[in-house]
Amino acid sequence: MLTVVLGAAIIALVFVSQDHWRRGLLGLGVVLLAGAVLRLVLPTRRAGLLAVRSRVFDVATLVALGMTIVAVTLAVPAPGS
């Protein structure tokens, strides 16, 4: 599962590198939130390297990071506004 999350995160970062920073960072935030959902619903042995600490810690960390990235990205005014 970590491969799927990392692959999606790399795609989001490619968007950032091509000057589509808002779309890329929103994508990265969504990927982290999706990783939190995967960690929450999958058994530890199927979660693979998404399981770092306890389930609660992993989910809380991924949700906090994902929500922070999404909130900060949406808080920055769009160019030309």
HTML snippet that shows the backbone in 3Dmol.js (N, CA, C, O; Angstrom):
<script src="https://3Dmol.org/build/3Dmol-min.js"></script>
<div id="view" style="width:600px;height:400px;position:relative"></div>
<script>
const pdb = `
ATOM      1  N   MET A   1       0.807  -1.197   0.000  1.00  0.00           N
ATOM      2  CA  MET A   1       0.000   0.000   0.000  1.00  0.00           C
ATOM      3  C   MET A   1       0.856   1.269   0.000  1.00  0.00           C
ATOM      4  O   MET A   1       0.466   2.295  -0.558  1.00  0.00           O
ATOM      5  N   LEU A   2       2.016   1.183   0.628  1.00  0.00           N
ATOM      6  CA  LEU A   2       2.892   2.349   0.647  1.00  0.00           C
ATOM      7  C   LEU A   2       3.293   2.734  -0.771  1.00  0.00           C
ATOM      8  O   LEU A   2       3.447   3.918  -1.070  1.00  0.00           O
ATOM      9  N   THR A   3       3.464   1.754  -1.640  1.00  0.00           N
ATOM     10  CA  THR A   3       3.832   2.038  -3.026  1.00  0.00           C
ATOM     11  C   THR A   3       2.755   2.862  -3.717  1.00  0.00           C
ATOM     12  O   THR A   3       3.068   3.787  -4.466  1.00  0.00           O
ATOM     13  N   VAL A   4       1.503   2.537  -3.474  1.00  0.00           N
ATOM     14  CA  VAL A   4       0.400   3.283  -4.082  1.00  0.00           C
ATOM     15  C   VAL A   4       0.390   4.723  -3.575  1.00  0.00           C
ATOM     16  O   VAL A   4       0.256   5.661  -4.360  1.00  0.00           O
ATOM     17  N   VAL A   5       0.529   4.891  -2.273  1.00  0.00           N
ATOM     18  CA  VAL A   5       0.519   6.231  -1.679  1.00  0.00           C
ATOM     19  C   VAL A   5       1.722   7.037  -2.164  1.00  0.00           C
ATOM     20  O   VAL A   5       1.577   8.206  -2.523  1.00  0.00           O
ATOM     21  N   LEU A   6       2.903   6.428  -2.178  1.00  0.00           N
ATOM     22  CA  LEU A   6       4.089   7.134  -2.648  1.00  0.00           C
ATOM     23  C   LEU A   6       4.001   7.472  -4.134  1.00  0.00           C
ATOM     24  O   LEU A   6       4.419   8.552  -4.551  1.00  0.00           O
ATOM     25  N   GLY A   7       3.465   6.561  -4.927  1.00  0.00           N
ATOM     26  CA  GLY A   7       3.299   6.838  -6.352  1.00  0.00           C
ATOM     27  C   GLY A   7       2.379   8.026  -6.599  1.00  0.00           C
ATOM     28  O   GLY A   7       2.674   8.888  -7.427  1.00  0.00           O
ATOM     29  N   ALA A   8       1.283   8.065  -5.890  1.00  0.00           N
ATOM     30  CA  ALA A   8       0.355   9.191  -6.023  1.00  0.00           C
ATOM     31  C   ALA A   8       0.981  10.487  -5.524  1.00  0.00           C
ATOM     32  O   ALA A   8       0.756  11.550  -6.103  1.00  0.00           O
ATOM     33  N   ALA A   9       1.764  10.404  -4.454  1.00  0.00           N
ATOM     34  CA  ALA A   9       2.445  11.595  -3.929  1.00  0.00           C
ATOM     35  C   ALA A   9       3.470  12.112  -4.939  1.00  0.00           C
ATOM     36  O   ALA A   9       3.611  13.323  -5.109  1.00  0.00           O
ATOM     37  N   ILE A  10       4.176  11.222  -5.598  1.00  0.00           N
ATOM     38  CA  ILE A  10       5.145  11.641  -6.621  1.00  0.00           C
ATOM     39  C   ILE A  10       4.437  12.316  -7.782  1.00  0.00           C
ATOM     40  O   ILE A  10       4.924  13.320  -8.302  1.00  0.00           O
ATOM     41  N   ILE A  11       3.303  11.786  -8.194  1.00  0.00           N
ATOM     42  CA  ILE A  11       2.531  12.422  -9.263  1.00  0.00           C
ATOM     43  C   ILE A  11       2.099  13.824  -8.847  1.00  0.00           C
ATOM     44  O   ILE A  11       2.165  14.758  -9.646  1.00  0.00           O
ATOM     45  N   ALA A  12       1.659  13.973  -7.605  1.00  0.00           N
ATOM     46  CA  ALA A  12       1.261  15.295  -7.102  1.00  0.00           C
ATOM     47  C   ALA A  12       2.456  16.249  -7.098  1.00  0.00           C
ATOM     48  O   ALA A  12       2.309  17.422  -7.442  1.00  0.00           O
ATOM     49  N   LEU A  13       3.619  15.767  -6.719  1.00  0.00           N
ATOM     50  CA  LEU A  13       4.804  16.617  -6.704  1.00  0.00           C
ATOM     51  C   LEU A  13       5.282  16.974  -8.107  1.00  0.00           C
ATOM     52  O   LEU A  13       5.896  18.023  -8.304  1.00  0.00           O
ATOM     53  N   VAL A  14       5.008  16.117  -9.074  1.00  0.00           N
ATOM     54  CA  VAL A  14       5.315  16.466 -10.473  1.00  0.00           C
ATOM     55  C   VAL A  14       4.458  17.658 -10.904  1.00  0.00           C
ATOM     56  O   VAL A  14       4.941  18.551 -11.601  1.00  0.00           O
ATOM     57  N   PHE A  15       3.200  17.672 -10.496  1.00  0.00           N
ATOM     58  CA  PHE A  15       2.345  18.829 -10.784  1.00  0.00           C
ATOM     59  C   PHE A  15       2.929  20.095 -10.170  1.00  0.00           C
ATOM     60  O   PHE A  15       2.943  21.148 -10.808  1.00  0.00           O
ATOM     61  N   VAL A  16       3.406  19.996  -8.950  1.00  0.00           N
ATOM     62  CA  VAL A  16       4.015  21.157  -8.281  1.00  0.00           C
ATOM     63  C   VAL A  16       5.233  21.631  -9.064  1.00  0.00           C
ATOM     64  O   VAL A  16       5.426  22.832  -9.247  1.00  0.00           O
ATOM     65  N   SER A  17       6.047  20.698  -9.522  1.00  0.00           N
ATOM     66  CA  SER A  17       7.269  21.064 -10.236  1.00  0.00           C
ATOM     67  C   SER A  17       6.977  21.689 -11.599  1.00  0.00           C
ATOM     68  O   SER A  17       7.845  22.354 -12.165  1.00  0.00           O
ATOM     69  N   GLN A  18       5.784  21.491 -12.130  1.00  0.00           N
ATOM     70  CA  GLN A  18       5.412  22.049 -13.424  1.00  0.00           C
ATOM     71  C   GLN A  18       4.550  23.298 -13.269  1.00  0.00           C
ATOM     72  O   GLN A  18       3.757  23.624 -14.153  1.00  0.00           O
ATOM     73  N   ASP A  19       4.706  23.990 -12.151  1.00  0.00           N
ATOM     74  CA  ASP A  19       4.013  25.252 -11.868  1.00  0.00           C
ATOM     75  C   ASP A  19       2.501  25.114 -11.714  1.00  0.00           C
ATOM     76  O   ASP A  19       1.776  26.094 -11.881  1.00  0.00           O
ATOM     77  N   HIS A  20       2.027  23.939 -11.406  1.00  0.00           N
ATOM     78  CA  HIS A  20       0.624  23.729 -11.039  1.00  0.00           C
ATOM     79  C   HIS A  20       0.595  23.442  -9.543  1.00  0.00           C
ATOM     80  O   HIS A  20       0.101  22.402  -9.107  1.00  0.00           O
ATOM     81  N   TRP A  21       1.135  24.388  -8.759  1.00  0.00           N
ATOM     82  CA  TRP A  21       1.363  24.147  -7.339  1.00  0.00           C
ATOM     83  C   TRP A  21       0.076  23.924  -6.561  1.00  0.00           C
ATOM     84  O   TRP A  21       0.039  23.085  -5.661  1.00  0.00           O
ATOM     85  N   ARG A  22      -0.981  24.661  -6.893  1.00  0.00           N
ATOM     86  CA  ARG A  22      -2.227  24.501  -6.133  1.00  0.00           C
ATOM     87  C   ARG A  22      -2.816  23.111  -6.351  1.00  0.00           C
ATOM     88  O   ARG A  22      -3.195  22.429  -5.399  1.00  0.00           O
ATOM     89  N   ARG A  23      -2.887  22.705  -7.602  1.00  0.00           N
ATOM     90  CA  ARG A  23      -3.419  21.375  -7.916  1.00  0.00           C
ATOM     91  C   ARG A  23      -2.544  20.280  -7.312  1.00  0.00           C
ATOM     92  O   ARG A  23      -3.055  19.297  -6.776  1.00  0.00           O
ATOM     93  N   GLY A  24      -1.233  20.452  -7.398  1.00  0.00           N
ATOM     94  CA  GLY A  24      -0.318  19.449  -6.860  1.00  0.00           C
ATOM     95  C   GLY A  24      -0.385  19.328  -5.350  1.00  0.00           C
ATOM     96  O   GLY A  24      -0.389  18.220  -4.814  1.00  0.00           O
ATOM     97  N   LEU A  25      -0.438  20.471  -4.652  1.00  0.00           N
ATOM     98  CA  LEU A  25      -0.493  20.407  -3.191  1.00  0.00           C
ATOM     99  C   LEU A  25      -1.846  19.911  -2.695  1.00  0.00           C
ATOM    100  O   LEU A  25      -1.913  19.196  -1.696  1.00  0.00           O
ATOM    101  N   LEU A  26      -2.920  20.280  -3.379  1.00  0.00           N
ATOM    102  CA  LEU A  26      -4.224  19.710  -3.008  1.00  0.00           C
ATOM    103  C   LEU A  26      -4.206  18.198  -3.214  1.00  0.00           C
ATOM    104  O   LEU A  26      -4.726  17.441  -2.394  1.00  0.00           O
ATOM    105  N   GLY A  27      -3.604  17.777  -4.314  1.00  0.00           N
ATOM    106  CA  GLY A  27      -3.476  16.340  -4.564  1.00  0.00           C
ATOM    107  C   GLY A  27      -2.662  15.643  -3.497  1.00  0.00           C
ATOM    108  O   GLY A  27      -3.011  14.547  -3.059  1.00  0.00           O
ATOM    109  N   LEU A  28      -1.572  16.276  -3.074  1.00  0.00           N
ATOM    110  CA  LEU A  28      -0.740  15.693  -2.028  1.00  0.00           C
ATOM    111  C   LEU A  28      -1.505  15.575  -0.708  1.00  0.00           C
ATOM    112  O   LEU A  28      -1.394  14.566  -0.011  1.00  0.00           O
ATOM    113  N   GLY A  29      -2.274  16.602  -0.368  1.00  0.00           N
ATOM    114  CA  GLY A  29      -3.092  16.541   0.842  1.00  0.00           C
ATOM    115  C   GLY A  29      -4.120  15.421   0.771  1.00  0.00           C
ATOM    116  O   GLY A  29      -4.336  14.704   1.748  1.00  0.00           O
ATOM    117  N   VAL A  30      -4.747  15.275  -0.381  1.00  0.00           N
ATOM    118  CA  VAL A  30      -5.742  14.212  -0.558  1.00  0.00           C
ATOM    119  C   VAL A  30      -5.071  12.835  -0.486  1.00  0.00           C
ATOM    120  O   VAL A  30      -5.641  11.896   0.070  1.00  0.00           O
ATOM    121  N   VAL A  31      -3.880  12.717  -1.039  1.00  0.00           N
ATOM    122  CA  VAL A  31      -3.150  11.445  -0.979  1.00  0.00           C
ATOM    123  C   VAL A  31      -2.851  11.077   0.480  1.00  0.00           C
ATOM    124  O   VAL A  31      -2.996   9.918   0.868  1.00  0.00           O
ATOM    125  N   LEU A  32      -2.439  12.048   1.277  1.00  0.00           N
ATOM    126  CA  LEU A  32      -2.173  11.769   2.690  1.00  0.00           C
ATOM    127  C   LEU A  32      -3.454  11.361   3.418  1.00  0.00           C
ATOM    128  O   LEU A  32      -3.430  10.461   4.258  1.00  0.00           O
ATOM    129  N   LEU A  33      -4.563  12.013   3.101  1.00  0.00           N
ATOM    130  CA  LEU A  33      -5.836  11.630   3.720  1.00  0.00           C
ATOM    131  C   LEU A  33      -6.262  10.229   3.275  1.00  0.00           C
ATOM    132  O   LEU A  33      -6.802   9.459   4.069  1.00  0.00           O
ATOM    133  N   ALA A  34      -6.018   9.907   2.010  1.00  0.00           N
ATOM    134  CA  ALA A  34      -6.323   8.559   1.521  1.00  0.00           C
ATOM    135  C   ALA A  34      -5.436   7.524   2.222  1.00  0.00           C
ATOM    136  O   ALA A  34      -5.889   6.424   2.539  1.00  0.00           O
ATOM    137  N   GLY A  35      -4.178   7.882   2.459  1.00  0.00           N
ATOM    138  CA  GLY A  35      -3.289   6.994   3.211  1.00  0.00           C
ATOM    139  C   GLY A  35      -3.795   6.762   4.620  1.00  0.00           C
ATOM    140  O   GLY A  35      -3.674   5.658   5.152  1.00  0.00           O
ATOM    141  N   ALA A  36      -4.362   7.796   5.230  1.00  0.00           N
ATOM    142  CA  ALA A  36      -4.939   7.648   6.568  1.00  0.00           C
ATOM    143  C   ALA A  36      -6.120   6.684   6.544  1.00  0.00           C
ATOM    144  O   ALA A  36      -6.266   5.850   7.438  1.00  0.00           O
ATOM    145  N   VAL A  37      -6.954   6.800   5.528  1.00  0.00           N
ATOM    146  CA  VAL A  37      -8.106   5.900   5.413  1.00  0.00           C
ATOM    147  C   VAL A  37      -7.624   4.471   5.199  1.00  0.00           C
ATOM    148  O   VAL A  37      -8.145   3.542   5.816  1.00  0.00           O
ATOM    149  N   LEU A  38      -6.633   4.288   4.331  1.00  0.00           N
ATOM    150  CA  LEU A  38      -6.096   2.941   4.107  1.00  0.00           C
ATOM    151  C   LEU A  38      -5.528   2.354   5.390  1.00  0.00           C
ATOM    152  O   LEU A  38      -5.758   1.184   5.697  1.00  0.00           O
ATOM    153  N   ARG A  39      -4.788   3.161   6.139  1.00  0.00           N
ATOM    154  CA  ARG A  39      -4.211   2.676   7.400  1.00  0.00           C
ATOM    155  C   ARG A  39      -5.299   2.327   8.406  1.00  0.00           C
ATOM    156  O   ARG A  39      -5.142   1.408   9.210  1.00  0.00           O
ATOM    157  N   LEU A  40      -6.399   3.065   8.355  1.00  0.00           N
ATOM    158  CA  LEU A  40      -7.493   2.836   9.293  1.00  0.00           C
ATOM    159  C   LEU A  40      -8.239   1.544   8.993  1.00  0.00           C
ATOM    160  O   LEU A  40      -8.600   0.810   9.913  1.00  0.00           O
ATOM    161  N   VAL A  41      -8.475   1.259   7.719  1.00  0.00           N
ATOM    162  CA  VAL A  41      -9.341   0.126   7.377  1.00  0.00           C
ATOM    163  C   VAL A  41      -8.583  -1.172   7.117  1.00  0.00           C
ATOM    164  O   VAL A  41      -9.157  -2.251   7.262  1.00  0.00           O
ATOM    165  N   LEU A  42      -7.310  -1.095   6.738  1.00  0.00           N
ATOM    166  CA  LEU A  42      -6.582  -2.317   6.431  1.00  0.00           C
ATOM    167  C   LEU A  42      -5.978  -2.933   7.693  1.00  0.00           C
ATOM    168  O   LEU A  42      -5.559  -2.211   8.598  1.00  0.00           O
ATOM    169  N   PRO A  43      -5.932  -4.258   7.754  1.00  0.00           N
ATOM    170  CA  PRO A  43      -5.217  -4.898   8.866  1.00  0.00           C
ATOM    171  C   PRO A  43      -3.730  -4.543   8.786  1.00  0.00           C
ATOM    172  O   PRO A  43      -3.220  -4.236   7.708  1.00  0.00           O
ATOM    173  N   THR A  44      -3.062  -4.586   9.889  1.00  0.00           N
ATOM    174  CA  THR A  44      -1.663  -4.158   9.957  1.00  0.00           C
ATOM    175  C   THR A  44      -0.789  -4.916   8.964  1.00  0.00           C
ATOM    176  O   THR A  44       0.079  -4.312   8.335  1.00  0.00           O
ATOM    177  N   ARG A  45      -0.992  -6.207   8.808  1.00  0.00           N
ATOM    178  CA  ARG A  45      -0.153  -6.970   7.894  1.00  0.00           C
ATOM    179  C   ARG A  45      -0.390  -6.584   6.439  1.00  0.00           C
ATOM    180  O   ARG A  45       0.520  -6.728   5.622  1.00  0.00           O
ATOM    181  N   ARG A  46      -1.581  -6.097   6.084  1.00  0.00           N
ATOM    182  CA  ARG A  46      -1.870  -5.641   4.713  1.00  0.00           C
ATOM    183  C   ARG A  46      -1.480  -4.189   4.493  1.00  0.00           C
ATOM    184  O   ARG A  46      -1.284  -3.773   3.351  1.00  0.00           O
ATOM    185  N   ALA A  47      -1.364  -3.410   5.561  1.00  0.00           N
ATOM    186  CA  ALA A  47      -1.008  -1.998   5.433  1.00  0.00           C
ATOM    187  C   ALA A  47       0.454  -1.827   5.057  1.00  0.00           C
ATOM    188  O   ALA A  47       0.847  -0.782   4.538  1.00  0.00           O
ATOM    189  N   GLY A  48       1.245  -2.831   5.314  1.00  0.00           N
ATOM    190  CA  GLY A  48       2.653  -2.776   4.946  1.00  0.00           C
ATOM    191  C   GLY A  48       3.380  -1.671   5.694  1.00  0.00           C
ATOM    192  O   GLY A  48       3.243  -1.546   6.911  1.00  0.00           O
ATOM    193  N   LEU A  49       4.153  -0.870   4.968  1.00  0.00           N
ATOM    194  CA  LEU A  49       4.951   0.180   5.594  1.00  0.00           C
ATOM    195  C   LEU A  49       4.141   1.419   5.952  1.00  0.00           C
ATOM    196  O   LEU A  49       4.703   2.382   6.475  1.00  0.00           O
ATOM    197  N   LEU A  50       2.838   1.421   5.686  1.00  0.00           N
ATOM    198  CA  LEU A  50       1.987   2.485   6.223  1.00  0.00           C
ATOM    199  C   LEU A  50       1.851   2.339   7.738  1.00  0.00           C
ATOM    200  O   LEU A  50       1.542   3.296   8.447  1.00  0.00           O
ATOM    201  N   ALA A  51       2.088   1.125   8.209  1.00  0.00           N
ATOM    202  CA  ALA A  51       2.014   0.852   9.648  1.00  0.00           C
ATOM    203  C   ALA A  51       3.387   1.113  10.263  1.00  0.00           C
ATOM    204  O   ALA A  51       4.274   0.260  10.205  1.00  0.00           O
ATOM    205  N   VAL A  52       3.554   2.290  10.848  1.00  0.00           N
ATOM    206  CA  VAL A  52       4.831   2.657  11.438  1.00  0.00           C
ATOM    207  C   VAL A  52       4.770   2.510  12.955  1.00  0.00           C
ATOM    208  O   VAL A  52       5.629   1.874  13.566  1.00  0.00           O
ATOM    209  N   ARG A  53       3.754   3.102  13.544  1.00  0.00           N
ATOM    210  CA  ARG A  53       3.556   3.039  14.987  1.00  0.00           C
ATOM    211  C   ARG A  53       2.200   2.378  15.232  1.00  0.00           C
ATOM    212  O   ARG A  53       1.825   1.449  14.518  1.00  0.00           O
ATOM    213  N   SER A  54       1.484   2.841  16.213  1.00  0.00           N
ATOM    214  CA  SER A  54       0.143   2.306  16.444  1.00  0.00           C
ATOM    215  C   SER A  54      -0.801   2.860  15.382  1.00  0.00           C
ATOM    216  O   SER A  54      -0.516   3.877  14.751  1.00  0.00           O
ATOM    217  N   ARG A  55      -1.902   2.193  15.198  1.00  0.00           N
ATOM    218  CA  ARG A  55      -2.882   2.617  14.191  1.00  0.00           C
ATOM    219  C   ARG A  55      -3.365   4.042  14.471  1.00  0.00           C
ATOM    220  O   ARG A  55      -3.474   4.851  13.550  1.00  0.00           O
ATOM    221  N   VAL A  56      -3.652   4.347  15.727  1.00  0.00           N
ATOM    222  CA  VAL A  56      -4.149   5.681  16.096  1.00  0.00           C
ATOM    223  C   VAL A  56      -3.115   6.748  15.756  1.00  0.00           C
ATOM    224  O   VAL A  56      -3.459   7.782  15.183  1.00  0.00           O
ATOM    225  N   PHE A  57      -1.865   6.512  16.100  1.00  0.00           N
ATOM    226  CA  PHE A  57      -0.797   7.478  15.826  1.00  0.00           C
ATOM    227  C   PHE A  57      -0.630   7.692  14.324  1.00  0.00           C
ATOM    228  O   PHE A  57      -0.532   8.831  13.867  1.00  0.00           O
ATOM    229  N   ASP A  58      -0.595   6.600  13.554  1.00  0.00           N
ATOM    230  CA  ASP A  58      -0.409   6.707  12.112  1.00  0.00           C
ATOM    231  C   ASP A  58      -1.545   7.488  11.459  1.00  0.00           C
ATOM    232  O   ASP A  58      -1.303   8.379  10.645  1.00  0.00           O
ATOM    233  N   VAL A  59      -2.779   7.155  11.815  1.00  0.00           N
ATOM    234  CA  VAL A  59      -3.939   7.829  11.228  1.00  0.00           C
ATOM    235  C   VAL A  59      -3.964   9.300  11.638  1.00  0.00           C
ATOM    236  O   VAL A  59      -4.207  10.172  10.804  1.00  0.00           O
ATOM    237  N   ALA A  60      -3.718   9.578  12.906  1.00  0.00           N
ATOM    238  CA  ALA A  60      -3.739  10.965  13.379  1.00  0.00           C
ATOM    239  C   ALA A  60      -2.670  11.803  12.675  1.00  0.00           C
ATOM    240  O   ALA A  60      -2.926  12.946  12.297  1.00  0.00           O
ATOM    241  N   THR A  61      -1.490  11.247  12.502  1.00  0.00           N
ATOM    242  CA  THR A  61      -0.404  11.971  11.839  1.00  0.00           C
ATOM    243  C   THR A  61      -0.735  12.235  10.375  1.00  0.00           C
ATOM    244  O   THR A  61      -0.553  13.355   9.897  1.00  0.00           O
ATOM    245  N   LEU A  62      -1.213  11.235   9.662  1.00  0.00           N
ATOM    246  CA  LEU A  62      -1.554  11.411   8.252  1.00  0.00           C
ATOM    247  C   LEU A  62      -2.701  12.397   8.071  1.00  0.00           C
ATOM    248  O   LEU A  62      -2.674  13.211   7.147  1.00  0.00           O
ATOM    249  N   VAL A  63      -3.708  12.337   8.939  1.00  0.00           N
ATOM    250  CA  VAL A  63      -4.825  13.282   8.851  1.00  0.00           C
ATOM    251  C   VAL A  63      -4.346  14.703   9.151  1.00  0.00           C
ATOM    252  O   VAL A  63      -4.719  15.647   8.455  1.00  0.00           O
ATOM    253  N   ALA A  64      -3.531  14.849  10.172  1.00  0.00           N
ATOM    254  CA  ALA A  64      -3.037  16.191  10.520  1.00  0.00           C
ATOM    255  C   ALA A  64      -2.220  16.787   9.375  1.00  0.00           C
ATOM    256  O   ALA A  64      -2.408  17.951   9.020  1.00  0.00           O
ATOM    257  N   LEU A  65      -1.327  16.009   8.805  1.00  0.00           N
ATOM    258  CA  LEU A  65      -0.516  16.506   7.696  1.00  0.00           C
ATOM    259  C   LEU A  65      -1.370  16.807   6.466  1.00  0.00           C
ATOM    260  O   LEU A  65      -1.208  17.851   5.835  1.00  0.00           O
ATOM    261  N   GLY A  66      -2.277  15.896   6.128  1.00  0.00           N
ATOM    262  CA  GLY A  66      -3.137  16.096   4.962  1.00  0.00           C
ATOM    263  C   GLY A  66      -4.029  17.314   5.099  1.00  0.00           C
ATOM    264  O   GLY A  66      -4.144  18.111   4.169  1.00  0.00           O
ATOM    265  N   MET A  67      -4.665  17.463   6.259  1.00  0.00           N
ATOM    266  CA  MET A  67      -5.549  18.611   6.480  1.00  0.00           C
ATOM    267  C   MET A  67      -4.769  19.921   6.504  1.00  0.00           C
ATOM    268  O   MET A  67      -5.256  20.940   6.013  1.00  0.00           O
ATOM    269  N   THR A  68      -3.570  19.904   7.065  1.00  0.00           N
ATOM    270  CA  THR A  68      -2.756  21.115   7.105  1.00  0.00           C
ATOM    271  C   THR A  68      -2.358  21.544   5.699  1.00  0.00           C
ATOM    272  O   THR A  68      -2.449  22.726   5.366  1.00  0.00           O
ATOM    273  N   ILE A  69      -1.922  20.611   4.878  1.00  0.00           N
ATOM    274  CA  ILE A  69      -1.536  20.947   3.505  1.00  0.00           C
ATOM    275  C   ILE A  69      -2.730  21.482   2.728  1.00  0.00           C
ATOM    276  O   ILE A  69      -2.603  22.477   2.014  1.00  0.00           O
ATOM    277  N   VAL A  70      -3.880  20.841   2.853  1.00  0.00           N
ATOM    278  CA  VAL A  70      -5.082  21.311   2.147  1.00  0.00           C
ATOM    279  C   VAL A  70      -5.491  22.703   2.649  1.00  0.00           C
ATOM    280  O   VAL A  70      -5.793  23.583   1.844  1.00  0.00           O
ATOM    281  N   ALA A  71      -5.502  22.904   3.957  1.00  0.00           N
ATOM    282  CA  ALA A  71      -5.928  24.199   4.522  1.00  0.00           C
ATOM    283  C   ALA A  71      -4.997  25.337   4.099  1.00  0.00           C
ATOM    284  O   ALA A  71      -5.458  26.411   3.714  1.00  0.00           O
ATOM    285  N   VAL A  72      -3.689  25.096   4.172  1.00  0.00           N
ATOM    286  CA  VAL A  72      -2.741  26.146   3.792  1.00  0.00           C
ATOM    287  C   VAL A  72      -2.833  26.434   2.296  1.00  0.00           C
ATOM    288  O   VAL A  72      -2.757  27.591   1.882  1.00  0.00           O
ATOM    289  N   THR A  73      -2.995  25.403   1.493  1.00  0.00           N
ATOM    290  CA  THR A  73      -3.112  25.602   0.041  1.00  0.00           C
ATOM    291  C   THR A  73      -4.355  26.411  -0.283  1.00  0.00           C
ATOM    292  O   THR A  73      -4.304  27.302  -1.131  1.00  0.00           O
ATOM    293  N   LEU A  74      -5.461  26.122   0.368  1.00  0.00           N
ATOM    294  CA  LEU A  74      -6.703  26.869   0.094  1.00  0.00           C
ATOM    295  C   LEU A  74      -6.662  28.276   0.683  1.00  0.00           C
ATOM    296  O   LEU A  74      -7.392  29.154   0.223  1.00  0.00           O
ATOM    297  N   ALA A  75      -5.830  28.504   1.681  1.00  0.00           N
ATOM    298  CA  ALA A  75      -5.749  29.817   2.316  1.00  0.00           C
ATOM    299  C   ALA A  75      -4.955  30.816   1.475  1.00  0.00           C
ATOM    300  O   ALA A  75      -5.147  32.025   1.605  1.00  0.00           O
ATOM    301  N   VAL A  76      -4.068  30.320   0.616  1.00  0.00           N
ATOM    302  CA  VAL A  76      -3.280  31.216  -0.240  1.00  0.00           C
ATOM    303  C   VAL A  76      -4.180  31.715  -1.359  1.00  0.00           C
ATOM    304  O   VAL A  76      -4.784  30.913  -2.072  1.00  0.00           O
ATOM    305  N   PRO A  77      -4.276  33.037  -1.521  1.00  0.00           N
ATOM    306  CA  PRO A  77      -5.147  33.563  -2.575  1.00  0.00           C
ATOM    307  C   PRO A  77      -4.647  33.161  -3.974  1.00  0.00           C
ATOM    308  O   PRO A  77      -3.446  33.065  -4.227  1.00  0.00           O
ATOM    309  N   ALA A  78      -5.590  32.937  -4.839  1.00  0.00           N
ATOM    310  CA  ALA A  78      -5.265  32.583  -6.223  1.00  0.00           C
ATOM    311  C   ALA A  78      -4.620  33.780  -6.914  1.00  0.00           C
ATOM    312  O   ALA A  78      -4.980  34.921  -6.622  1.00  0.00           O
ATOM    313  N   PRO A  79      -3.693  33.550  -7.807  1.00  0.00           N
ATOM    314  CA  PRO A  79      -3.086  34.665  -8.521  1.00  0.00           C
ATOM    315  C   PRO A  79      -4.136  35.470  -9.280  1.00  0.00           C
ATOM    316  O   PRO A  79      -5.027  34.909  -9.919  1.00  0.00           O
ATOM    317  N   GLY A  80      -4.018  36.773  -9.201  1.00  0.00           N
ATOM    318  CA  GLY A  80      -4.972  37.633  -9.899  1.00  0.00           C
ATOM    319  C   GLY A  80      -6.200  37.965  -9.084  1.00  0.00           C
ATOM    320  O   GLY A  80      -7.088  38.664  -9.571  1.00  0.00           O
ATOM    321  N   SER A  81      -6.275  37.476  -7.837  1.00  0.00           N
ATOM    322  CA  SER A  81      -7.449  37.762  -7.015  1.00  0.00           C
ATOM    323  C   SER A  81      -7.270  39.022  -6.214  1.00  0.00           C
ATOM    324  O   SER A  81      -8.166  39.411  -5.465  1.00  0.00           O
TER     325      SER A  81
END
`;
const viewer = $3Dmol.createViewer("view");
viewer.addModel(pdb, "pdb");
viewer.setStyle({}, {cartoon: {color: "spectrum"}});
viewer.zoomTo();
viewer.render();
</script>
